[in-house]
Amino acid sequence: MDYKFALELNKIGIVAYNEQENLWQIAKRCAASTGIPMAGAGAVIGLKTGSVVVPGIGTIAGPIVGALTGLVSGTFSCTLLNVAMKDELKKIAQGN
């Protein structure tokens, strides 16, 4: 990962490093920086879908399903990236 590229990702909150940050805190940060924008995109995609039948729950509107899917997938991918790159992020945070 190029140092300048990593700094740009850090500025917008996709990757960040904090020695004391636990998994829950990473997931909360990722939900705000990546999950919410993905939820918006998912809702727009879901507009083309009518409604989805969920067994035991009933029907749910397509935009809601799209938004929830986007929120979960965006948060999950960002969290995995931050956890997987922890050692590299530590080096970048230290300026190495």
Helices and strands as residue ranges (DSSP letters): H 3-11, H 23-30, I 31-35, H 36-46, E 51-54, E 58-61, H 62-84, H 86-93
